[in-house]
Amino acid sequence: MKKIKWPLLAFAIGAALCMMGIGVAVAERSILGITASIFALIFVMGFGFKTKKKMRENGLL
């Protein structure tokens, strides 16, 4: 079994939480909440992909 990459797991959980935030904001009919959740999702996923690229380049994956 492979070792868990904790930073990547944290980014995945953060992205899932942002997706849930979008759903909650839609249920509450909050335009501000929807936009904030979408921007947070883009930021978290982008930072996660950037971190994964750096880890791959350094041979940590």
C-alpha positions in Angstrom: 0.0 0.0 0.0 1.3 3.5 -0.9 1.9 6.2 1.6 -0.7 8.9 2.0 0.3 12.3 0.7 -1.2 14.5 3.4 -1.0 17.8 1.6 -2.8 16.4 -1.4 -5.5 14.9 0.8 -6.0 18.2 2.5 -6.5 19.9 -0.9 -9.0 17.2 -1.9 -11.0 17.6 1.3 -10.9 21.4 0.9 -12.2 21.2 -2.7 -15.0 18.8 -1.6 -16.0 21.3 1.1 -16.1 24.1 -1.4 -18.3 22.0 -3.6 -20.6 21.3 -0.7 -20.6 25.1 0.0 -21.9 25.7 -3.5 -24.7 23.3 -2.8 -25.6 25.0 0.5 -25.4 28.4 -1.1 -27.8 27.3 -3.9 -30.2 25.9 -1.3 -30.1 29.2 0.6 -30.4 31.2 -2.7 -27.3 33.2 -1.8 -25.5 34.7 -4.9 -22.6 35.9 -2.7 -22.2 32.5 -1.2 -22.2 30.8 -4.6 -19.6 33.1 -6.1 -17.4 32.9 -3.0 -17.6 29.1 -3.0 -16.8 28.9 -6.7 -13.8 31.2 -6.3 -12.6 29.3 -3.3 -12.9 26.0 -5.3 -10.9 27.4 -8.2 -8.2 28.6 -5.8 -8.0 25.4 -3.8 -8.0 23.1 -6.8 -5.5 25.3 -8.6 -3.1 25.4 -5.6 -3.5 21.6 -5.3 -2.6 21.0 -8.9 0.4 23.4 -8.5 1.6 21.5 -5.4 1.2 18.1 -7.2 3.2 19.4 -10.1 6.0 20.5 -7.8 6.0 17.2 -5.9 6.1 15.3 -9.2 9.1 17.4 -10.4 10.9 16.8 -7.1 10.3 13.1 -7.3 8.1 12.9 -4.3 5.2 11.2 -6.2 
